[in-house]
Amino acid sequence: MNFNINQIQDWQKVVDSILPKLEHNILLLKGNLGAGKTTFTQFLLKNLGSDDEISSPTYSIVNEYNSPKGKIYHFDLYRLKNIDEVYDIGIEEYLDNAFLCIIEWPEVYEEELYGLDYHSMSISNTGESREIKFD
């Protein structure tokens, strides 16, 4: 699925299309700094019924949110340098106990997901718009 974002309200259309397709509890979010990964997450969690304030987990590495369907964990692995650091934060326990895990900058961990079911979304900032690809 492909989308173009020209204004912030367009994120709702993306969420409306993606939400019925979310079958797995892992969503990888790829995109450069400022592409809109956290903005997408805010729209998604609101639509999942979360009343929590959604913010970027850049400094905390993982944020925990509540939803009527269960816990949602939002990761930012940007500052982690290797797979050992990913395991040190206890990522496997989060994955095992979450309704949904949203992982920004997943490249350091992506190889470890081999054999698991997950979704992937990439966001490209073209300057005038955002191009979204959801698998």
N, C-alpha and C positions, 0 to 999 in steps of 0.2 A: 504494500500500500504506500502510495506517495501523496504528499500534501505540500502546499505552499502556504506560508504564513506571511501575511502582509501587515496585519495589525494584531494587537494583543488578543482581541476577541476571537480571532481565528483559531486560537488554541482550543477553544471549546468544541469546535467542529472536529478537530483532530481527536480529542478525548472521546467525543460521541462515537466516532468511527472505530477507535481502538478498543474501548472498554468491552464491547461484546466479544472481541477476539482474544482477550486475555485469558488464556487457559492454564498458564504456568505461573509459579510464584516467584519467578526471577525475570526482571526486566533490565537489560543493559542499556544505558544511555550514553551515546557517543556524540561528541561534538567539541569544538574548540571553546575556549573561554568566552563567556558571554553569548553563547549560541542560543540559550533558552532552556537548558536542561532543568533547572530549578523552577522556572516559570511553568514548564509543562507539568512538573511534579505537583505544583500548587493546584493547577486545574484538575489533575487526575485525582488527587486526594480529596478535594472538595466534592468531586462527583462520586467518590467512594464513601461519602458520608462523614469524613473526618472534620471535626470542629477545631482541630489543633492548628496553631500557627506554623506554617511551613517555611523553613529557611534552608539555606545552603549548608550542607554538612562539611564544608571545606576545612574548618578548624577542628571540629569535633570528630570527624571521620564518619560517624554514624549518628543519625537522628532517629528517634523512635516516635511513631505516631499511632494513635488509636483510630480504629474505624469499627463500624458495626460488624464487619466481617472478620476482624482480628487485627493483630499487630502488623504495622507496615514499617519497614526499616529502609532508610534512605542513606546510602553510602556515597562517599566521595573518596576514591582510592588514589587521587592525583598525587598526593605527597608520599605514598607508600612506594618504596624503592624495589621491593622484591616480594616473592611469594611468602617468605617466612613472616614478614611484617603483616601480611594479610591474614595469615593463620593466627598470629599473635592477638589480633583484635577479636578472635573467636567467630569468624564469619560463618563457619559451618553450623554453629549453634543457632545463629540468627536465621540462616536459611532453613533449618529444620523446624523452627518455631514461628514462622511468619506466614501471614496470609499473603504478603507480597514483599519482596526485596527489590528495591530500585537501586541500581549500582551505576554511578557516574564514574567515568574514567576506568572502565573495567579491564583494560588491556593487561595489567599486571596479573590478573586473576583468570582471565578468559580461558586459557589453556586448561585450567583445572576443572572447567565446566564440561569438558568433553564427556559425552554420554548422558548428560543431564538435559532436560527440556527447559528451554528458556526463550524469551523474546528478545529481540534486539531492535533498537531504534537509533538512527543517526540523524543529527541535526546539523545542517550546513548553513552558515551565515553568509549570504551572497552580497551583503551590504545593503541591498534594498529589501530583501525578504529572507525568510528561512525556508530551506528545502528539507522536508522530513521524509525519511524512508523507514517504514516499520515492517519487520519480518516476524 
